[in-house]
Amino acid sequence: MNNKSKQTTRAVQSRVATGLLVLWMTVPALAADQPAEDEESSEAWSQSQMSLPPVTVTGQTLPSLIDAIRRSQARDVREIFADQANIDIGGGTRNGQRIYLRGIEGTNLNITIDGARQGQNLYNHRGGLSNIDPALLRKVEIQPGPPAADQGHGALGGSIRFETIDAQDRLAPGQRFGFFARSAVASADDTFRNLGAAYGDLGGGVGLLAYHSRSSYSDLRIGGGEKIPFSGGRDTTRMFRLSWLDGGPHRVRVGAERNEARGLNFQQRGDYPWQLQPEDFRARPPRPQSLVRESLTLEYGFDGQSPLLDLTLKIYDREDDWFSPENNEERFNSDTFGFELRNDAILALAGWIAQLTVGIDWFEQDGTNTRTNREARFNSYENLGLFVQNRMSRDRYGLSFGIRHDDFETSFRNASSGNSKTLFNLGGDVDVGAGFNLFAGYGEAVRGAGTIPIHFAGNVVEDVLFNDETGGKIQPETSASSEAGLRWQGGVLANNNDRLGISFYGYRTRISDPIVYEQPGSGGLGGRPVTEFRNADETVRFEGLELRADYDIGALNASLSMARMRTLDLPNLPQFLARFGAPTGNRGVLNLNYSLTRNIDFGYTLTGVRRLSSVQEGQIVFIPRAGYSTHDLFASWRPEGVPGLDIRLAVLNLGDREYSRHTTFTQNGFATQEPGRDFRLSIGYEF
């Protein structure tokens, strides 16, 4: 950690200590005030899992994506969210991928892996979400729209939470030791992938898991047969996980993960159109590059066997590092350290059952920009948050409301700007009968650092201006999100052998005071000085409609996801557009899955995107695009004679369609395309 970061850390230590003291003093006080013989609260606590519906301010928590991940043999972030119409992954090649949730770029989301926040963007957009090994995931939770107070800092467009597996997730009851292994090949980029894990019960409820995977891939083949040069590479992931889940009132999870992606790639942003790369590579040759993510996580929980005491503490340290040894030994590093402490109390109040969450979170992100021809340069961002969120239910009604206070500071070289903001949320739902549920919500989020990558932050001049003044102040970016809709669940057939669920949403997110930065001069943006940070006058708007339907009958499962969204009033600076939001045509995803027998499954996915005909004037990053559709087929077989053996086959982009995502950046009319027809085969064994 650099000296500037140490100074700013010391500056907030007293505030962190004060917040912790308040929380720790509040919980025992509440417990002391509650009589031990209060039968109403005790009964409410013991039945809370049944009594409390999933009331959220957003009105939406999408189901697990794990089955879809396994079915498609997902290898990267793009394939994790392939069946979600409100999520798009632009960029084409693996090192160019950017995630968009309801049109909002991933830098503006609160994305965590086992509680650890995503790091800053390093080289252009690389480093934020970074690479995630889908085989490690046990849960993916997507919460777009209005954020709750306990959803974390910076959730301008919502949040995405990833959770990785424990040994206990893989062990059958009574099993002491196990392992799984899988080998896979894919044709679009000649992928060879091997992975494996060993896990065991060490006794006393303690589990240990060790995981390793390695993938190598060549240049990506796009629809029609052409290949994108210098798009290959190698990914390696290692993870160790220690979990103590049967310790009476105590539970502990400790994890260490390292992911490395390296390759010989063009020295440009990952989604720069490959068609524009110079034919004479001496002008801008491809260079070896590596992106490494390392994280340490600790989760401790204490269930005090009281309706008022259920503590959870999460501590994490995550480091993201991008390095190019042949280009002035450029290295961009983001180190994020933070924690969250919360208590969940179950209360019975005038016929309402309430889950009251009180907590504190804090983190600091330190960015370092180094190269051989100049001294290292630093930037940092830190935030202290205090939050209270109450979720209540009574009969047909659900109510959620909360308040959050964030105190934050950002610094670049010798200049800094700080601020604070108090945020509110309110949401509710009502069961109106006949299977219908109506819901609505409103929530706010804030961020004080903008979206500048460390690559550019190293070019910030000394005494940089904040809103036209030396020593001035930047106003925080503030989002105000609202959402309303209805859900219906029931059966279509008279014999009740089927189940249909339909959800419809309308939403709007307004982000005011977006933070932009000025880079005067000519040539590439990565070499220009950053002379000023300012709040743009525009209020950015993201609005749209969503429909989701899920149907189950016997061996058939079907789902339909549709999204219509608009992105309005983005500032027309290309470096801002690249990290804030993108337009896209209306999207729809249809999934069909059928179990022929208990050992043989088939699946089909249709993805359709309408033409993007309307884009914001005055910018060159996004242009009108043709619509497209793709077809994917899946099959899996688990031979009865060999328990534990699992064979999976998939064909993605069956029609070999050549297309590019609407959220992929364009330059001079070109954009990087997506993979063409891709045959995949994997064989796995689990014991």
SETOR-342456 format. One line per 8 residues: number of its first residue (from 1); their letters; for each residue x, y, z of C-alpha. Coordinates in Angstrom, 1 decimal, padded with zeros to 4 digits, always signed. Example, Ala and Ser with C-alpha at 12.3 -4.5 7.8 and 13.67 -1.06 7.14 Angstrom:
// residues 2
1) AS) +012.3,-004.5,+007.8; +013.7,-001.1,+007.1 $
//
This chain:
// residues 687
1) MNNKSKQT) +000.0,+000.0,+000.0; +001.4,+003.4,-001.0; +002.0,+006.3,+001.5; -000.9,+008.3,+000.3; -003.2,+005.3,+000.8; -001.8,+004.7,+004.3; -002.6,+008.4,+005.2; -006.1,+008.2,+004.0 $
9) TRAVQSRV) -006.7,+004.9,+005.7; -005.6,+006.4,+009.0; -007.9,+009.3,+008.4; -011.0,+007.0,+008.4; -009.9,+004.6,+011.0; -011.7,+006.6,+013.7; -014.9,+006.6,+011.7; -014.7,+002.9,+011.2 $
17) ATGLLVLW) -014.0,+002.2,+014.8; -017.0,+004.5,+015.8; -019.3,+002.6,+013.5; -018.2,-000.8,+014.8; -018.6,+000.4,+018.3; -022.1,+001.6,+017.6; -023.1,-001.7,+016.0; -021.6,-003.9,+018.7 $
25) MTVPALAA) -023.2,-001.9,+021.5; -026.6,-001.8,+019.7; -027.0,-005.6,+019.4; -026.5,-006.5,+023.0; -028.7,-003.6,+024.1; -031.5,-004.9,+021.9; -031.0,-008.4,+023.2; -031.0,-007.2,+026.8 $
33) DQPAEDEE) -034.3,-005.4,+026.3; -036.0,-008.5,+024.9; -037.5,-010.8,+027.7; -036.4,-014.3,+027.4; -040.0,-015.6,+027.8; -041.3,-013.5,+024.9; -043.1,-016.3,+023.1; -044.3,-014.1,+020.2 $
41) SSEAWSQS) -040.7,-013.2,+019.2; -039.4,-016.7,+019.8; -042.1,-018.3,+017.6; -041.5,-015.6,+014.9; -037.8,-016.4,+015.0; -038.2,-020.1,+014.8; -040.6,-019.9,+011.9; -038.9,-016.9,+010.1 $
49) QMSLPPVT) -037.7,-018.9,+007.1; -041.3,-019.8,+006.3; -042.9,-016.5,+007.4; -040.7,-014.0,+005.7; -041.3,-013.8,+001.9; -038.4,-012.6,-000.3; -039.4,-009.0,+000.0; -036.7,-006.9,-001.8 $
57) VTGQTLPS) -036.7,-003.3,-002.9; -035.9,-004.4,-006.4; -038.9,-006.8,-006.6; -036.6,-009.2,-008.4; -034.1,-011.9,-007.5; -033.5,-014.1,-010.5; -033.2,-017.9,-010.0; -029.9,-019.8,-009.9 $
65) LIDAIRRS) -028.1,-020.0,-013.2; -026.0,-023.0,-012.2; -028.0,-025.5,-014.3; -027.7,-023.3,-017.4; -023.9,-022.9,-016.8; -023.5,-026.7,-016.7; -025.7,-027.4,-019.7; -023.7,-025.0,-022.0 $
73) QARDVREI) -020.3,-026.0,-020.6; -019.8,-022.3,-019.8; -016.2,-021.2,-019.8; -016.4,-017.4,-019.3; -018.6,-014.6,-018.1; -020.4,-014.3,-021.4; -021.7,-017.8,-021.1; -022.7,-017.5,-017.5 $
81) FADQANID) -025.5,-015.1,-018.4; -026.3,-016.4,-021.9; -030.0,-017.0,-021.0; -030.7,-013.6,-019.4; -032.3,-011.1,-021.7; -031.6,-008.1,-019.5; -027.8,-008.9,-019.5; -025.5,-008.5,-022.5 $
89) IGGGTRNG) -021.8,-009.2,-022.7; -020.2,-007.2,-025.5; -016.6,-007.4,-026.8; -016.3,-010.6,-028.8; -013.0,-012.0,-027.6; -012.4,-013.1,-024.0; -010.1,-010.1,-023.2; -012.7,-007.7,-024.6 $
97) QRIYLRGI) -015.8,-008.7,-022.7; -017.8,-006.1,-020.8; -021.0,-006.8,-018.9; -024.2,-004.7,-019.2; -027.1,-005.1,-016.8; -030.2,-003.3,-018.2; -027.9,-001.3,-020.4; -025.6,-000.2,-017.5 $
105) EGTNLNIT) -021.9,-001.1,-017.8; -020.4,-003.4,-015.1; -018.2,-000.7,-013.6; -021.4,+000.9,-012.3; -022.6,-002.3,-010.5; -021.7,-003.7,-007.2; -020.2,-007.1,-008.2; -018.7,-009.4,-005.6 $
113) IDGARQGQ) -017.2,-012.8,-005.5; -017.6,-014.4,-002.0; -018.1,-010.9,-000.7; -015.0,-009.4,-002.3; -015.7,-006.4,-004.4; -014.5,-006.2,-008.1; -011.4,-004.1,-008.5; -010.8,-001.0,-010.5 $
121) NLYNHRGG) -010.5,-001.1,-014.3; -006.8,-001.6,-015.1; -005.8,-001.4,-018.8; -008.8,+000.2,-020.4; -011.7,-001.9,-019.1; -009.7,-005.0,-018.2; -009.6,-006.0,-014.5; -012.9,-005.0,-013.1 $
129) LSNIDPAL) -015.1,-008.1,-013.4; -012.1,-010.1,-014.6; -012.2,-013.8,-015.4; -014.5,-016.1,-013.4; -014.3,-019.9,-013.6; -017.9,-021.0,-014.0; -017.1,-024.5,-012.6; -016.5,-022.9,-009.2 $
137) LRKVEIQP) -019.9,-021.3,-008.8; -022.6,-022.6,-006.6; -024.8,-019.5,-006.7; -025.2,-016.4,-008.9; -027.6,-013.7,-007.7; -028.7,-010.9,-009.9; -030.5,-007.9,-008.4; -031.1,-005.1,-010.9 $
145) GPPAADQG) -033.0,-001.9,-010.2; -033.5,-000.2,-006.9; -030.8,-001.2,-004.4; -031.5,-002.0,-000.7; -029.4,-000.3,+002.0; -027.5,-003.6,+002.7; -026.7,-004.2,-000.9; -023.4,-002.3,-000.7 $
153) HGALGGSI) -021.8,+000.8,-002.0; -021.8,+001.9,-005.6; -024.7,-000.2,-006.9; -025.8,+002.5,-009.3; -027.3,-000.1,-011.7; -027.8,-003.0,-009.3; -025.6,-005.8,-008.0; -024.4,-009.2,-009.0 $
161) RFETIDAQ) -023.2,-011.6,-006.3; -021.2,-014.8,-007.0; -020.6,-017.5,-004.4; -018.1,-020.4,-004.9; -018.5,-024.0,-003.7; -017.6,-025.5,-000.4; -016.6,-029.1,+000.2; -020.0,-029.6,+001.9 $
169) DRLAPGQR) -021.7,-028.7,-001.4; -020.0,-031.7,-003.1; -020.1,-034.3,-000.4; -023.0,-036.6,-000.1; -024.4,-037.3,+003.4; -021.9,-039.6,+005.2; -019.2,-039.2,+002.6; -015.8,-038.4,+003.9 $
177) FGFFARSA) -013.8,-037.8,+000.7; -014.5,-037.1,-002.9; -013.2,-035.7,-006.2; -014.4,-034.6,-009.6; -012.6,-034.1,-012.8; -013.6,-032.9,-016.3; -011.9,-032.6,-019.7; -013.4,-030.5,-022.4 $
185) VASADDTF) -012.8,-029.4,-026.0; -014.4,-026.7,-028.2; -014.0,-026.0,-031.9; -014.5,-022.3,-032.3; -011.1,-021.5,-030.7; -009.6,-025.0,-030.3; -010.1,-024.9,-026.6; -008.6,-027.7,-024.4 $
193) RNLGAAYG) -009.8,-027.4,-020.8; -009.0,-029.6,-017.8; -010.2,-029.2,-014.3; -010.4,-031.1,-011.1; -011.1,-030.8,-007.4; -010.5,-032.9,-004.3; -012.5,-032.3,-001.2; -013.1,-034.0,+002.2 $
201) DLGGGVGL) -014.7,-033.9,+005.6; -011.9,-033.4,+008.1; -014.2,-034.1,+011.0; -016.1,-031.8,+013.4; -018.0,-030.2,+010.5; -014.8,-029.0,+008.8; -014.5,-029.3,+005.1; -011.6,-028.7,+002.8 $
209) LAYHSRSS) -011.6,-028.2,-001.0; -008.8,-027.8,-003.5; -009.5,-026.9,-007.1; -007.4,-026.4,-010.2; -008.3,-025.7,-013.9; -006.3,-024.8,-017.0; -007.7,-023.8,-020.4; -005.7,-023.1,-023.5 $
217) YSDLRIGG) -007.3,-021.6,-026.7; -006.3,-020.4,-030.1; -007.5,-017.6,-032.3; -011.2,-017.2,-032.3; -013.2,-018.4,-035.3; -016.2,-016.1,-036.1; -019.2,-016.9,-038.2; -018.3,-017.7,-041.8 $
225) GEKIPFSG) -014.9,-019.1,-041.0; -012.6,-016.1,-040.6; -010.4,-016.0,-037.5; -009.5,-013.0,-035.2; -005.7,-012.8,-035.1; -003.9,-012.8,-031.8; -007.0,-013.6,-029.7; -005.8,-016.8,-028.1 $
233) GRDTTRMF) -004.3,-017.4,-024.7; -004.3,-019.5,-021.5; -006.4,-019.3,-018.3; -005.4,-020.9,-015.0; -007.5,-021.0,-011.8; -006.6,-022.3,-008.4; -008.7,-022.2,-005.3; -008.5,-023.5,-001.7 $
241) RLSWLDGG) -011.6,-023.4,+000.5; -011.8,-024.3,+004.2; -015.3,-024.3,+005.7; -016.6,-025.0,+009.2; -020.4,-025.2,+009.0; -021.2,-027.5,+011.9; -019.7,-025.5,+014.8; -022.9,-024.9,+016.8 $
249) PHRVRVGA) -023.5,-021.2,+016.8; -020.3,-020.6,+014.8; -019.7,-020.9,+011.0; -016.5,-020.1,+009.2; -015.5,-019.9,+005.6; -011.9,-019.1,+004.4; -011.0,-019.0,+000.7; -007.9,-018.3,-001.4 $
257) ERNEARGL) -008.3,-018.0,-005.2; -005.9,-017.1,-008.0; -006.9,-016.6,-011.6; -004.4,-015.8,-014.4; -005.2,-015.0,-018.0; -002.3,-014.5,-020.4; -001.7,-014.3,-024.1; -000.1,-012.6,-027.0 $
265) NFQQRGDY) -002.7,-009.9,-027.9; -002.9,-006.6,-029.7; -001.8,-003.7,-027.4; -005.2,-002.0,-027.6; -008.4,-002.2,-025.6; -009.6,-005.8,-025.7; -012.6,-005.0,-027.9; -010.8,-002.7,-030.4 $
273) PWQLQPED) -011.9,-003.8,-033.9; -009.3,-006.3,-035.1; -010.0,-005.2,-038.7; -008.3,-001.9,-038.0; -005.1,-003.3,-036.6; -002.1,-002.3,-038.9; -001.0,-004.8,-041.4; +002.6,-003.8,-040.6 $
281) FRARPPRP) +002.8,-005.0,-037.0; +006.0,-003.0,-036.5; +003.8,+000.1,-035.9; +001.7,-001.5,-033.1; +002.8,-005.1,-032.6; +000.9,-007.6,-030.4; +002.6,-008.0,-027.0; +002.5,-010.6,-024.2 $
289) QSLVRESL) +000.0,-009.6,-021.6; -001.2,-011.1,-018.3; -004.1,-010.4,-016.0; -004.0,-011.9,-012.5; -006.7,-011.8,-009.9; -005.8,-012.9,-006.3; -008.3,-012.9,-003.5; -008.4,-013.9,+000.2 $
297) TLEYGFDG) -011.8,-014.0,+001.9; -013.0,-014.8,+005.4; -016.6,-015.1,+006.5; -017.5,-015.6,+010.1; -021.1,-016.1,+011.4; -022.5,-016.3,+014.9; -026.0,-017.4,+015.5; -026.8,-016.5,+019.1 $
305) QSPLLDLT) -029.8,-018.8,+019.3; -031.8,-015.6,+019.8; -034.2,-014.0,+017.4; -032.2,-010.8,+017.8; -028.7,-012.0,+017.2; -027.3,-013.4,+013.9; -024.0,-011.8,+013.1; -022.0,-012.1,+009.9 $
313) LKIYDRED) -018.5,-010.7,+009.4; -016.9,-010.7,+005.9; -013.3,-009.6,+005.4; -011.6,-009.6,+002.0; -008.4,-008.6,+000.3; -008.4,-008.7,-003.5; -005.6,-007.7,-005.9; -005.9,-007.3,-009.7 $
321) DWFSPENN) -002.7,-006.9,-011.8; -002.3,-006.3,-015.5; +001.3,-006.5,-016.9; +002.9,-006.1,-020.3; +006.7,-006.8,-020.0; +007.6,-005.6,-023.5; +005.8,-002.2,-023.5; +007.9,-000.1,-021.0 $
329) EERFNSDT) +007.1,-002.9,-018.5; +003.7,-001.3,-018.0; +001.9,-002.6,-014.9; -001.5,-001.5,-013.6; -002.5,-002.8,-010.2; -005.6,-002.5,-008.0; -005.6,-003.6,-004.4; -009.0,-003.7,-002.6 $
337) FGFELRND) -009.3,-004.4,+001.1; -012.6,-004.2,+003.0; -015.1,-005.7,+005.4; -018.8,-005.9,+006.2; -020.3,-006.6,+009.6; -024.1,-007.0,+009.9; -026.6,-008.4,+012.3; -030.0,-009.8,+011.3 $
345) AILALAGW) -032.7,-009.7,+014.0; -036.2,-011.2,+013.7; -038.9,-009.1,+015.5; -042.6,-009.4,+015.9; -044.3,-006.0,+015.8; -048.0,-005.5,+015.9; -048.7,-008.6,+013.9; -045.8,-008.0,+011.5 $
353) IAQLTVGI) -042.8,-010.3,+011.3; -039.7,-008.2,+010.6; -036.1,-008.9,+009.7; -034.1,-006.0,+010.7; -030.6,-005.8,+009.3; -028.1,-003.3,+010.9; -024.5,-003.1,+009.6; -021.4,-001.3,+008.6 $
361) DWFEQDGT) -019.1,-001.8,+005.5; -015.8,-000.3,+004.6; -013.3,-000.7,+001.8; -010.3,+001.0,+000.2; -009.1,+000.6,-003.4; -005.5,+001.6,-004.2; -004.5,+001.9,-007.8; -000.9,+001.9,-008.9 $
369) NTRTNREA) +000.4,+002.8,-012.4; +004.0,+001.9,-013.1; +006.2,+002.0,-016.2; +010.0,+002.0,-016.7; +010.2,+005.6,-018.0; +008.7,+007.4,-015.0; +008.0,+007.0,-011.3; +004.9,+005.1,-010.1 $
377) RFNSYENL) +001.7,+007.1,-009.7; -001.1,+006.3,-007.3; -004.8,+006.8,-006.9; -007.2,+005.6,-004.2; -010.9,+005.5,-003.3; -012.4,+004.6,+000.0; -015.8,+004.4,+001.5; -017.4,+003.9,+004.9 $
385) GLFVQNRM) -021.1,+002.9,+004.9; -023.6,+002.5,+007.7; -026.9,+000.9,+006.9; -030.3,-000.2,+008.3; -032.7,-002.3,+006.2; -036.1,-003.6,+007.5; -038.0,-006.3,+005.6; -041.5,-007.0,+007.0 $
393) SRDRYGLS) -044.4,-009.3,+006.2; -048.0,-009.7,+007.4; -050.7,-011.8,+005.8; -050.8,-010.8,+002.1; -048.5,-007.8,+002.5; -044.7,-007.3,+002.3; -042.9,-004.1,+003.1; -039.2,-003.1,+002.9 $
401) FGIRHDDF) -037.5,+000.1,+003.7; -034.0,+001.3,+004.7; -031.5,+004.0,+005.0; -027.8,+004.1,+004.2; -025.1,+006.7,+004.8; -021.9,+006.6,+002.7; -018.8,+008.7,+003.5; -016.2,+008.6,+000.7 $
409) ETSFRNAS) -013.0,+010.1,-000.6; -011.1,+009.8,-003.9; -007.5,+010.9,-004.5; -005.2,+011.3,-007.6; -001.6,+012.0,-007.0; -001.6,+015.2,-004.7; -005.3,+016.1,-005.2; -008.3,+014.7,-003.4 $
417) SGNSKTLF) -012.0,+015.2,-003.1; -014.4,+013.8,-000.5; -018.1,+013.9,+000.2; -021.0,+012.0,+001.9; -024.5,+011.1,+001.1; -027.5,+009.6,+002.9; -029.7,+007.3,+000.8; -033.2,+005.9,+001.1 $
425) NLGGDVDV) -035.2,+003.0,-000.3; -038.8,+001.9,+000.0; -040.6,-001.1,-001.5; -043.5,-003.3,-001.0; -045.7,-006.1,-002.5; -049.2,-007.4,-002.0; -050.8,-010.7,-002.8; -054.1,-009.7,-004.5 $
433) GAGFNLFA) -055.3,-013.3,-004.9; -055.7,-015.8,-007.7; -051.9,-016.2,-007.7; -051.2,-012.5,-008.5; -048.7,-010.4,-006.6; -048.1,-006.7,-007.2; -044.9,-004.9,-006.3; -043.2,-001.6,-006.5 $
441) GYGEAVRG) -039.9,-000.1,-005.2; -037.6,+002.9,-005.1; -034.0,+003.0,-004.1; -030.9,+005.2,-004.3; -027.1,+004.5,-004.6; -024.0,+006.7,-004.8; -020.4,+006.7,-006.0; -017.7,+009.3,-005.7 $
449) AGTIPIHF) -014.9,+008.2,-008.0; -016.2,+007.9,-011.5; -015.0,+005.2,-013.9; -011.5,+006.2,-014.9; -009.2,+003.2,-015.3; -005.8,+003.0,-013.7; -004.3,+003.1,-017.2; -005.6,+006.7,-017.6 $
457) AGNVVEDV) -005.3,+007.6,-013.9; -001.5,+007.5,-014.2; -001.8,+010.5,-016.6; -003.6,+012.7,-014.1; -001.6,+016.0,-013.7; -000.6,+017.4,-010.4; -003.1,+019.8,-008.9; -005.8,+018.4,-011.2 $
465) LFNDETGG) -008.9,+020.5,-011.4; -012.2,+019.4,-009.7; -015.1,+021.2,-011.4; -012.9,+024.0,-012.8; -011.1,+024.7,-009.4; -007.8,+023.6,-007.9; -008.8,+022.0,-004.6; -012.5,+022.0,-005.7 $
473) KIQPETSA) -015.0,+019.3,-004.9; -016.6,+016.6,-007.0; -020.3,+015.9,-006.4; -021.1,+012.2,-006.1; -022.8,+010.3,-008.9; -026.3,+009.4,-007.5; -028.7,+006.9,-009.0; -032.5,+007.0,-008.3 $
481) SSEAGLRW) -034.1,+003.8,-009.4; -037.8,+002.9,-009.5; -039.5,-000.4,-010.5; -043.0,-001.8,-010.5; -044.6,-004.9,-011.8; -046.6,-008.0,-011.2; -046.0,-011.7,-010.7; -048.3,-014.7,-011.2 $
489) QGGVLANN) -047.9,-018.3,-010.2; -050.2,-021.1,-010.8; -051.1,-024.1,-013.0; -052.6,-024.2,-016.4; -053.9,-027.8,-016.4; -056.9,-028.9,-014.3; -054.9,-031.8,-012.7; -052.3,-029.4,-011.3 $
497) NDRLGISF) -049.5,-031.4,-012.8; -047.8,-028.3,-014.2; -046.5,-025.0,-012.9; -046.3,-021.6,-014.6; -044.7,-018.4,-013.3; -044.8,-015.1,-015.0; -043.1,-011.8,-014.0; -043.5,-008.4,-015.6 $
505) YGYRTRIS) -041.3,-005.4,-014.8; -041.2,-001.7,-015.7; -038.2,+000.2,-014.5; -036.3,+003.5,-014.7; -032.9,+004.4,-013.4; -031.7,+008.1,-013.4; -028.0,+008.8,-012.7; -027.3,+012.4,-011.9 $
513) DPIVYEQP) -024.0,+014.3,-011.8; -022.0,+011.7,-013.8; -018.3,+012.2,-013.3; -016.3,+012.8,-016.5; -012.6,+013.7,-017.1; -011.0,+015.9,-019.6; -008.1,+014.7,-021.8; -007.0,+017.5,-024.1 $
521) GSGGLGGR) -004.6,+016.9,-027.0; -004.4,+014.4,-029.9; -003.5,+010.8,-030.3; -004.7,+007.8,-028.3; -006.5,+008.6,-025.0; -004.1,+006.4,-023.1; -001.3,+008.9,-023.7; -003.1,+012.1,-023.0 $
529) PVTEFRNA) -002.9,+014.0,-019.8; -006.0,+014.1,-017.5; -006.4,+017.8,-016.5; -009.8,+017.9,-014.9; -012.6,+015.9,-013.3; -016.1,+017.5,-013.4; -019.7,+016.6,-013.0; -021.5,+016.6,-016.4 $
537) DETVRFEG) -024.8,+018.5,-016.7; -026.6,+015.5,-018.2; -028.8,+013.1,-016.1; -028.4,+009.7,-017.7; -031.5,+007.6,-018.0; -032.0,+003.8,-018.4; -035.6,+002.6,-018.8; -037.3,-000.4,-020.0 $
545) LELRADYD) -039.7,-003.3,-019.7; -039.0,-007.0,-018.9; -041.0,-010.2,-019.1; -040.0,-013.6,-017.8; -042.0,-016.8,-017.8; -041.1,-020.2,-016.5; -043.1,-023.4,-017.1; -042.7,-026.9,-015.8 $
553) IGALNASL) -044.6,-030.0,-016.7; -043.3,-033.5,-016.2; -039.9,-033.9,-017.9; -040.2,-030.5,-019.8; -038.9,-027.2,-018.5; -039.3,-024.0,-020.5; -038.4,-020.4,-019.9; -038.8,-017.2,-021.8 $
561) SMARMRTL) -037.0,-014.0,-021.0; -037.6,-010.7,-022.9; -036.2,-007.2,-022.4; -036.8,-003.9,-024.1; -034.6,-001.1,-022.9; -033.6,+002.5,-023.8; -030.4,+004.4,-022.9; -030.7,+008.2,-022.9 $
569) DLPNLPQF) -028.7,+011.4,-022.4; -025.2,+009.9,-022.0; -022.4,+012.5,-022.2; -020.8,+012.2,-025.6; -017.2,+011.7,-024.4; -015.9,+008.3,-025.8; -013.9,+007.6,-022.6; -017.1,+008.0,-020.6 $
577) LARFGAPT) -019.4,+006.1,-022.9; -017.0,+003.2,-022.8; -017.6,+002.6,-019.1; -021.1,+003.8,-018.4; -023.8,+002.4,-020.6; -024.8,+001.2,-024.1; -027.9,+000.9,-026.2; -029.2,-002.5,-027.5 $
585) GNRGVLNL) -032.1,-003.8,-029.6; -035.0,-005.6,-028.0; -033.8,-009.0,-026.8; -035.5,-012.4,-026.2; -034.2,-015.7,-025.0; -036.2,-019.0,-025.1; -034.9,-022.1,-023.3; -036.3,-025.6,-023.6 $
593) NYSLTRNI) -035.0,-028.5,-021.5; -036.3,-032.1,-021.7; -035.3,-035.2,-019.7; -035.8,-038.2,-022.0; -034.9,-040.5,-019.1; -033.4,-039.9,-015.7; -029.9,-040.2,-017.4; -030.4,-038.4,-020.7 $
601) DFGYTLTG) -031.3,-034.7,-021.1; -031.7,-032.5,-024.1; -031.8,-028.7,-024.4; -032.3,-025.9,-026.9; -031.8,-022.1,-026.6; -033.0,-019.5,-029.1; -031.6,-016.0,-028.7; -033.1,-013.2,-030.8 $
609) VRRLSSVQ) -032.1,-009.5,-030.9; -034.0,-006.9,-033.0; -032.2,-004.3,-035.1; -030.7,-001.4,-033.2; -032.0,+001.6,-035.2; -031.9,+004.5,-032.7; -028.6,+005.6,-031.2; -027.6,+008.8,-029.4 $
617) EGQIVFIP) -026.5,+011.6,-031.7; -023.1,+013.2,-031.4; -021.1,+010.0,-030.5; -019.2,+007.5,-032.5; -019.0,+004.5,-030.1; -022.4,+003.0,-030.9; -024.0,+002.9,-034.3; -027.1,+001.3,-035.7 $
625) RAGYSTHD) -026.7,-002.5,-036.0; -028.5,-005.3,-037.7; -030.5,-007.7,-035.6; -029.5,-011.4,-035.2; -030.6,-014.7,-033.9; -028.7,-017.8,-032.8; -029.6,-021.4,-032.0; -027.9,-023.6,-029.4 $
633) LFASWRPE) -028.3,-027.3,-028.8; -027.4,-029.3,-025.7; -027.3,-033.0,-024.6; -026.0,-034.9,-021.6; -025.7,-038.5,-020.8; -025.0,-040.2,-017.4; -024.4,-043.9,-018.2; -026.2,-046.2,-015.6 $
641) GVPGLDIR) -023.4,-048.7,-015.7; -020.7,-046.1,-014.7; -022.0,-044.1,-011.7; -020.4,-040.7,-011.6; -019.6,-040.5,-015.3; -021.1,-037.5,-017.1; -020.8,-036.8,-020.9; -022.0,-033.5,-022.3 $
649) LAVLNLGD) -022.3,-032.3,-025.9; -023.2,-028.8,-027.1; -023.4,-026.9,-030.4; -023.5,-023.1,-030.0; -024.4,-020.8,-032.8; -025.7,-023.7,-034.9; -026.2,-021.6,-038.0; -022.7,-020.2,-037.9 $
657) REYSRHTT) -024.1,-016.7,-037.9; -021.6,-013.8,-038.2; -022.7,-011.0,-035.9; -021.4,-008.6,-033.3; -023.2,-007.6,-030.1; -024.9,-004.2,-030.0; -022.9,-003.3,-026.9; -019.6,-004.0,-028.6 $
665) FTQNGFAT) -017.8,-000.7,-029.4; -017.4,+000.3,-033.0; -014.7,+002.3,-034.7; -014.8,+003.5,-038.3; -017.9,+001.2,-038.8; -016.1,-002.0,-037.6; -016.8,-004.1,-034.5; -015.4,-007.3,-033.2 $
673) QEPGRDFR) -017.6,-010.3,-033.9; -018.8,-013.1,-031.7; -017.8,-016.8,-032.0; -019.1,-018.8,-034.9; -020.4,-022.4,-034.8; -018.8,-024.0,-031.7; -018.9,-027.8,-031.1; -018.2,-028.7,-027.5 $
681) LSIGYEF) -017.6,-032.0,-025.8; -016.8,-032.7,-022.2; -016.4,-035.8,-020.1; -016.5,-035.7,-016.4; -016.3,-038.1,-013.5; -017.3,-037.6,-009.8; -016.7,-039.8,-006.9 $
//
